[in-house]
Amino acid sequence: QVQLVESGGGLVQPGGSLRPSCAASESIFARSTMGWYRQTPGNQRELLATITNAGSTTYADSVKGRFTISRDNANNTLYLQMNSLKPEDTAGYYCNTAPGSTRLWPWGQGTQVTVSS
């Protein structure tokens, strides 16, 4: 059973940057298309970005040009560089396999990002 552990969230002012990361417990990570998701209370998880094992990426319109997804397959780690943060980016951020890839793994605890002055 793959375990996912997200970290690197926090409180940041509008316009600031954060770089959450997601560590996977199994090497199957390196063969999987991965995604970053976010969720606010009462809403469904929103897919933000995906990355294939070869490094091809896709982005939701809401984050395109501001967020960058990347991965370190040798260390089973996924990253999300978040720039030009807005208050509406405030959410819990989670990683998991991307839609159309292998089945979803158990969700981690997520990492909270709060954008506020």
Phi and psi in degrees as GROMACS dihedral restraints (atoms count N, CA, C in turn):
[ dihedral_restraints ]
;  ai    aj    ak    al  type     phi  dphi    fc
    3     4     5     6     1   -72.6    20    10
    4     5     6     7     1   136.2    20    10
    6     7     8     9     1  -110.7    20    10
    7     8     9    10     1   138.0    20    10
    9    10    11    12     1  -117.3    20    10
   10    11    12    13     1   131.8    20    10
   12    13    14    15     1  -128.6    20    10
   13    14    15    16     1   113.1    20    10
   15    16    17    18     1   -94.2    20    10
   16    17    18    19     1   147.8    20    10
   18    19    20    21     1  -155.6    20    10
   19    20    21    22     1   170.9    20    10
   21    22    23    24     1    99.0    20    10
   22    23    24    25     1     3.3    20    10
   24    25    26    27     1   -76.7    20    10
   25    26    27    28     1  -174.0    20    10
   27    28    29    30     1   160.4    20    10
   28    29    30    31     1  -168.5    20    10
   30    31    32    33     1  -100.7    20    10
   31    32    33    34     1   129.4    20    10
   33    34    35    36     1  -142.5    20    10
   34    35    36    37     1   150.7    20    10
   36    37    38    39     1   -78.7    20    10
   37    38    39    40     1   155.4    20    10
   39    40    41    42     1   -53.7    20    10
   40    41    42    43     1   137.3    20    10
   42    43    44    45     1    90.5    20    10
   43    44    45    46     1    -9.8    20    10
   45    46    47    48     1   -81.7    20    10
   46    47    48    49     1  -175.0    20    10
   48    49    50    51     1  -132.8    20    10
   49    50    51    52     1   151.8    20    10
   51    52    53    54     1  -145.1    20    10
   52    53    54    55     1   160.0    20    10
   54    55    56    57     1  -136.5    20    10
   55    56    57    58     1    80.5    20    10
   57    58    59    60     1   -63.8    20    10
   58    59    60    61     1   154.4    20    10
   60    61    62    63     1  -131.7    20    10
   61    62    63    64     1   163.0    20    10
   63    64    65    66     1  -139.9    20    10
   64    65    66    67     1   118.8    20    10
   66    67    68    69     1  -101.9    20    10
   67    68    69    70     1   129.4    20    10
   69    70    71    72     1  -103.3    20    10
   70    71    72    73     1   146.9    20    10
   72    73    74    75     1   -86.8    20    10
   73    74    75    76     1   -12.7    20    10
   75    76    77    78     1  -125.9    20    10
   76    77    78    79     1   150.0    20    10
   78    79    80    81     1   -71.3    20    10
   79    80    81    82     1   -10.9    20    10
   81    82    83    84     1   -59.2    20    10
   82    83    84    85     1   -21.0    20    10
   84    85    86    87     1   -50.4    20    10
   85    86    87    88     1   -43.7    20    10
   87    88    89    90     1   -64.4    20    10
   88    89    90    91     1   -20.7    20    10
   90    91    92    93     1  -100.1    20    10
   91    92    93    94     1     0.1    20    10
   93    94    95    96     1  -107.4    20    10
   94    95    96    97     1   142.6    20    10
   96    97    98    99     1   -76.1    20    10
   97    98    99   100     1   125.6    20    10
   99   100   101   102     1  -113.6    20    10
  100   101   102   103     1   161.0    20    10
  102   103   104   105     1  -142.3    20    10
  103   104   105   106     1   155.3    20    10
  105   106   107   108     1  -105.5    20    10
  106   107   108   109     1   137.7    20    10
  108   109   110   111     1  -127.3    20    10
  109   110   111   112     1   161.2    20    10
  111   112   113   114     1  -140.6    20    10
  112   113   114   115     1   156.4    20    10
  114   115   116   117     1  -146.6    20    10
  115   116   117   118     1   137.1    20    10
  117   118   119   120     1  -111.8    20    10
  118   119   120   121     1   155.7    20    10
  120   121   122   123     1   -54.2    20    10
  121   122   123   124     1   130.7    20    10
  123   124   125   126     1    84.9    20    10
  124   125   126   127     1    -0.4    20    10
  126   127   128   129     1  -120.7    20    10
  127   128   129   130     1   160.1    20    10
  129   130   131   132     1   -75.7    20    10
  130   131   132   133     1   158.6    20    10
  132   133   134   135     1   -66.0    20    10
  133   134   135   136     1   138.0    20    10
  135   136   137   138     1  -108.3    20    10
  136   137   138   139     1   127.8    20    10
  138   139   140   141     1   -77.5    20    10
  139   140   141   142     1   125.8    20    10
  141   142   143   144     1  -102.0    20    10
  142   143   144   145     1   -41.5    20    10
  144   145   146   147     1  -159.1    20    10
  145   146   147   148     1   151.3    20    10
  147   148   149   150     1  -132.1    20    10
  148   149   150   151     1   158.0    20    10
  150   151   152   153     1  -147.2    20    10
  151   152   153   154     1   130.1    20    10
  153   154   155   156     1   -78.4    20    10
  154   155   156   157     1   171.4    20    10
  156   157   158   159     1   -65.2    20    10
  157   158   159   160     1   -20.5    20    10
  159   160   161   162     1   -90.9    20    10
  160   161   162   163     1    -6.6    20    10
  162   163   164   165     1   102.8    20    10
  163   164   165   166     1     5.2    20    10
  165   166   167   168     1   -74.1    20    10
  166   167   168   169     1   138.1    20    10
  168   169   170   171     1  -123.8    20    10
  169   170   171   172     1   154.7    20    10
  171   172   173   174     1  -135.8    20    10
  172   173   174   175     1   155.2    20    10
  174   175   176   177     1  -138.9    20    10
  175   176   177   178     1   146.3    20    10
  177   178   179   180     1   -71.8    20    10
  178   179   180   181     1   151.1    20    10
  180   181   182   183     1   -58.5    20    10
  181   182   183   184     1   -31.2    20    10
  183   184   185   186     1   -66.8    20    10
  184   185   186   187     1   -19.7    20    10
  186   187   188   189     1  -124.0    20    10
  187   188   189   190     1    -4.5    20    10
  189   190   191   192     1   -60.0    20    10
  190   191   192   193     1   132.1    20    10
  192   193   194   195     1    87.8    20    10
  193   194   195   196     1   -11.6    20    10
  195   196   197   198     1  -116.2    20    10
  196   197   198   199     1   -34.8    20    10
  198   199   200   201     1  -109.0    20    10
  199   200   201   202     1   147.5    20    10
  201   202   203   204     1  -133.2    20    10
  202   203   204   205     1   123.5    20    10
  204   205   206   207     1   -93.8    20    10
  205   206   207   208     1   140.9    20    10
  207   208   209   210     1  -149.9    20    10
  208   209   210   211     1   170.6    20    10
  210   211   212   213     1  -148.0    20    10
  211   212   213   214     1   154.5    20    10
  213   214   215   216     1  -123.5    20    10
  214   215   216   217     1    94.7    20    10
  216   217   218   219     1   -65.9    20    10
  217   218   219   220     1   -30.6    20    10
  219   220   221   222     1   -65.0    20    10
  220   221   222   223     1   -28.3    20    10
  222   223   224   225     1  -114.3    20    10
  223   224   225   226     1    12.7    20    10
  225   226   227   228     1    52.1    20    10
  226   227   228   229     1    46.5    20    10
  228   229   230   231     1  -129.3    20    10
  229   230   231   232     1   138.9    20    10
  231   232   233   234     1  -114.5    20    10
  232   233   234   235     1   143.6    20    10
  234   235   236   237     1  -127.1    20    10
  235   236   237   238     1   158.1    20    10
  237   238   239   240     1  -139.6    20    10
  238   239   240   241     1   102.8    20    10
  240   241   242   243     1   -79.1    20    10
  241   242   243   244     1   120.0    20    10
  243   244   245   246     1  -116.1    20    10
  244   245   246   247     1   113.8    20    10
  246   247   248   249     1  -115.9    20    10
  247   248   249   250     1   164.3    20    10
  249   250   251   252     1    50.2    20    10
  250   251   252   253     1    47.8    20    10
  252   253   254   255     1   -66.3    20    10
  253   254   255   256     1   145.3    20    10
  255   256   257   258     1  -120.5    20    10
  256   257   258   259     1   156.9    20    10
  258   259   260   261     1   -55.2    20    10
  259   260   261   262     1   -33.1    20    10
  261   262   263   264     1   -71.9    20    10
  262   263   264   265     1    -6.1    20    10
  264   265   266   267     1   -82.5    20    10
  265   266   267   268     1    -6.8    20    10
  267   268   269   270     1   -60.7    20    10
  268   269   270   271     1   123.0    20    10
  270   271   272   273     1  -178.4    20    10
  271   272   273   274     1   171.3    20    10
  273   274   275   276     1   -85.6    20    10
  274   275   276   277     1   134.7    20    10
  276   277   278   279     1  -111.5    20    10
  277   278   279   280     1   133.5    20    10
  279   280   281   282     1  -133.8    20    10
  280   281   282   283     1   153.1    20    10
  282   283   284   285     1  -116.3    20    10
  283   284   285   286     1   157.3    20    10
  285   286   287   288     1  -173.0    20    10
  286   287   288   289     1   179.7    20    10
  288   289   290   291     1   -65.8    20    10
  289   290   291   292     1   154.2    20    10
  291   292   293   294     1   -83.6    20    10
  292   293   294   295     1   153.3    20    10
  294   295   296   297     1   -55.8    20    10
  295   296   297   298     1   136.8    20    10
  297   298   299   300     1    86.9    20    10
  298   299   300   301     1    -8.9    20    10
  300   301   302   303     1   -91.0    20    10
  301   302   303   304     1  -156.7    20    10
  303   304   305   306     1   -62.9    20    10
  304   305   306   307     1   164.3    20    10
  306   307   308   309     1   -60.7    20    10
  307   308   309   310     1   156.3    20    10
  309   310   311   312     1   -60.1    20    10
  310   311   312   313     1   141.3    20    10
  312   313   314   315     1   -89.7    20    10
  313   314   315   316     1   166.6    20    10
  315   316   317   318     1   -56.8    20    10
  316   317   318   319     1   136.1    20    10
  318   319   320   321     1   -68.9    20    10
  319   320   321   322     1   142.3    20    10
  321   322   323   324     1   -79.7    20    10
  322   323   324   325     1  -171.8    20    10
  324   325   326   327     1   -81.0    20    10
  325   326   327   328     1   -12.6    20    10
  327   328   329   330     1    76.9    20    10
  328   329   330   331     1   170.7    20    10
  330   331   332   333     1  -132.5    20    10
  331   332   333   334     1   130.7    20    10
  333   334   335   336     1   -83.8    20    10
  334   335   336   337     1   130.9    20    10
  336   337   338   339     1  -116.5    20    10
  337   338   339   340     1   125.2    20    10
  339   340   341   342     1  -123.4    20    10
  340   341   342   343     1   122.8    20    10
  342   343   344   345     1  -111.5    20    10
  343   344   345   346     1   110.2    20    10
  345   346   347   348     1  -158.1    20    10
  346   347   348   349     1   146.8    20    10
